Structures are given as C-alpha cells and as structure tokens.
Amino acid sequence: MSTERLEAARSVMMCNQDNWETGCLANYDDEAFDYVDGPGLTKIHGKRNMERYLRNQFDFSRQYLTVDEEVCQADSYVATWRLDMLLGTGPLRNISGISVLKFNANPESRKIVYHRDYLPDGPIWENAPIVGPLVKLQRQTYTSCMQTDFGCAKVLGGVENENDVGGVEAK
C-alpha cells in the first residue's frame, strides 16, 4: 500500500466531529462510494449522501476513536479499534470494532470507494431510552445462563426440534 493511501485510510479512521469534512469526506471517491455500518442498517451510496450522514452523525454525538491494529495490502485497509462516544443518552466507553476500507482500482488513486464499520450494537442500544433496559437485561440473562451448568434452555426457552434451524429442517 502506498504512503498516500495509508495516510488517507488513517485520516478516515481518525475522523470525528472536529474534522469530518477533511478527515473523511475529502478521502472518499467522488464517483463511486459505498458505506455500510456493522449490522447493515445504514447503507449509503455516493459521497453527497455520506456528507449528509456524517453531518447528522456528528450533530448528535462526539466520537473519539483509537486504532489498535491495522493491516494494509494493495487496495485494502483493515483496522481494529476502540471507540469512546458521547450521545444524548450518555457516554459509551471502549467499544471495540473493525473497519474495512477499499480504494479505487487505479493504483495511483488515494480515494476510498468502500467503507464498512463492524461494531456491536448492544452497548449503544443499552443506553437508548425505553428499550435500553430491556436490551441490557437480555444481554445479562444470556451471558449469565451460558455460564451455568443448566444453560439457557430453561431460562430463554429451548428448541423443540433440534433438527429445525431457522424454520428449515436440517438434513
């Protein structure tokens, strides 16, 4: 990976409310760009739409990301990271995630055409009004029953037919 591409990738990773226009937006390809968040709820096509998304994102949150490890190869960059975020619902600390960036096929280009963030939604939803306590209870119940001798079947319900997975009978 070229030094220029590595600099562009690192700028995107360090993007926050103070520098999103120069840190993120300036490094995205003008013609072809796609962004997907971890669970795939947010899918954005085009730099203009990403500009709107970033503006809205940083209007309601403050985010500070620290890259732990990065792997760079030709037109791909992958980083593991930790995120501290302040939302209107309160602070979130040390959320782990992974980002994948892909560059324009032209090896001379430093423009990013694809960006996907993988992060757990649980910690974010646990702090959301109304549903937060339910999400937190579900997570705590699942975690604790998985560590018992009797498991989760008695607490969360078991599968009636062990060959039935996702509504399709296993063969």
N, C-alpha and C positions, 0 to 999 in steps of 0.2 A: 504494500500500500504506500502511496506517495505521501510525503510530508504534508502536502496541501490537503489531501483527503483526510489524513489523520487530524489535522487542525480543524477541519470542517466538522468532523464527527465529534470531536471533543467540545467544540463550541455548541453544538446541538445538545449534547449531554448536559452541559452546564447552563442551559437555557433556563431563565426564571423571569419573574415579574419585572426585573430591572433591565433585562437585555434581550427579551424575546424577539424583537424585530431584527437585531443584528446577530444574535446568537443562534436563533433557529431559522426564522423566515429567510434570511439572506442566503442560507446554505441549501435551501430546498429548490429543486428544479422548477423552472417557470412553466415548462410544457407538460411534464408528466410527474405527478407526485401523489402518493397514497399514504395515508396514516391509518393505523388500526390500533385501538387500545387493547389491553390484555384480554378481557373477556369477549372482545369483538362487538361490544355495544356501540362503540363510536367508530364509524368508517368515514373517512374524509378523502375526497378526491379533488385535487387541484390546490395550488398554492393560495389562491384567493380564499377558498373555504378554510384552509388551515390558518390563515391570518385571522379570520373571524373566530375560529375555535380558540386560538391562543389568547386573543384579546379577552374573550369571555372567561377562559380558564384563569387567567391571572387577575381579572377583575374581582373574583371571589375567593382567591387563595393566594397564599405565599408559599413558595416551594424552594427547598434547598436540597440539591442532590449531590452525593459524593460517589464517585466511581471507585469501585473496589478492584475490579479486574477488567481488562479489555483484550480482545482478540481481533486482529486486523488481517485481512487477506484479500488482495486484489480489489474487488469491488464491494466487499462486505466488512462490516464492523459490528461486533457484538460486545456489550458491556454488562457486567453485573454491577448493581448499585444499591445504595441506601438513600431513602428519601425522608426528609422531615417536611411536614406540610402543616400549615395553619389554615383551617377552614372556619367558616362562621360557626360551625358546631364544635370547634375546639381543635387542639393540636393533635397531630399524629406524628409519632417519632419512630425512626429506624425501620421504615417499611422497605423490605427487600424487593428488588425487581431485576428484570433483564430487558435490555433494548437491543433491537436488531435494526441496523441501518444498511441500505443498499444504495450504491452510487450508480450514476448514469453509466451506460455501457461504454461510452467514449472514455478511454483511459486518461485522457487529458482533462476531463471534466472533474470538478470538485463538488458538483451538485448532487444532492441526495434525492433519489426518486421514490424511496420506500422507507417508512419508519414505523416500527411496531414496538409498543411497550407491553411487557408482561408484568403484571403486578397483582398481588392478592387484593380482591375487593373487600374481603372480610373486615379488615381494620378500618376501612373508610365507612362501610355501612354500619359498623358497630357504633359509630359516633353520630349517625344520622338520627334526626328527630323521629319519633314514633316507632320506626322499625328497628332502630339501633339495639334496644334491649332484647328484642326477640332474636336478632342475629347473634348477639353475644351469648345468649342463653343456649341457642342451638349449637354454637361452636364449643362452648364449655361442656355441654352434655355429651356431644360426640367425642370430644377429646378425653373426657373422664371415663366414659364407658368403654372406649377402645383399650384402656389400660387396666381393665378389671378382668377377673377370671371368667365372669359370665358374659362379657362382651356387650354388644349394643342391641341384640335382638329383643331382649326383654324390655329395654328402655325405649328404643326407637321403632320397634317392630321388625320382624324378620321377613324373609322372602318365603312365600308359601310354596312355590315350586322352585327348587334350586336350579332347574334347567331353564327357567324362564328369566331371561335377562333383557331388560328394557322392552318388554312386551313381545319379544321374539324368542321362541323356544330354541334353546341351544341344541345343536346336533352333535 
